[in-house]
Amino acid sequence: MQDLILHHYANSPFSEKVRLVLGMKGIAWKSVTVPTMLPKPDVVALTGGYRRTPFMQIGADIYCDTALMCRVIDKLFPTPPLFPAEAGGAQHMVAHWADTALFWAAIPYTMQPAGAQHIFAGLPPEAIKAFAADRAAMAGSMRRSTMADAGANLRLQLGWLEQQLGDGREFICGALPSIADFATVQSVWYIERVPPVAAVLQAFPKTLQWFERMRAFGHGEKQKFTSEEAIEAARSAIGTVATSVAPDQGFAAGDAVTVTPTDYAQDAVTGRLVGLANDEVAIERRDERAGRVVVHFPRLGYQVKKAEAAQ
């Protein structure tokens, strides 16, 4: 199998979700550090414009969104399972809640003035201003939580987690770790690493014990890799993952389409449709540096539309 390459940066919460999955699986992987904000020319060469962090690469197949990335990792490395049968459908529902509602409570709470001062300590004012502008552009028309709302929402949701863990179970859905745990842990990790705001977690001792169990998985075997090497890996790859377009989806193979996130960072990626099902969409695109790549997205949380022209 071709190398698994994770494009990420250290302080990215969704990246930590995937890093811990790789640790639980005991996987060796290549690590490419991406910029925290635009411009991202090497990212665009591979993704076609998708700007969220992280994304994953295997040869010329580019996987966007951690929900899809985790499914791909589990398919390639099924032991130990990330979606254990014992966890049932609840693990998927909890993971979706954690990736959305919990995440959007944890981020604004952590980025309150005291937390932001810690996170950005040592950076020049112009860098902080540029980062704030970049994230404001990503948020678009999303209504941002006030500090009061974020604090109330966070405590409420952490209370749900504490209650779920209250019977002494090791993990959210039972005795085995599942996608529910890895989707949830990223928000707790983001808060815990910022001492000025981390005190909010002290009211939830079962959650803190669970967090230590999750952190113990580590990050697997990481090897540094450059973005130039990753682009060359895409260009030199032979073939991509076979996909197909389901006949009941309203599209045909080869259609020019755009794929756009429906919540934030709504940057459309354009290409030729090569795969479509209820859970995934894949488009082929060509880049002068990366060559022919296939970019994969989950279906949930993304809009697929026909385009006048596509790469």
Secondary structure as UniProt FT lines:
FT   STRAND          4..8
FT   TURN            10..11
FT   HELIX           13..25
FT   STRAND          28..33
FT   HELIX           41..47
FT   STRAND          55..58
FT   TURN            59..60
FT   STRAND          61..64
FT   HELIX           66..76
FT   HELIX           85..87
FT   TURN            88..89
FT   HELIX           90..97
FT   HELIX           98..102
FT   HELIX           103..110
FT   HELIX           113..119
FT   TURN            120..122
FT   HELIX           125..139
FT   TURN            140..141
FT   HELIX           147..165
FT   TURN            166..167
FT   TURN            172..173
FT   HELIX           179..192
FT   HELIX           195..198
FT   HELIX           199..203
FT   HELIX           205..215
FT   TURN            216..217
FT   STRAND          221..224
FT   HELIX           227..236
FT   TURN            247..248
FT   TURN            253..254
FT   STRAND          256..261
FT   STRAND          269..276
FT   STRAND          280..287
FT   TURN            288..290
FT   STRAND          291..298
FT   TURN            300..301
FT   STRAND          302..306
//
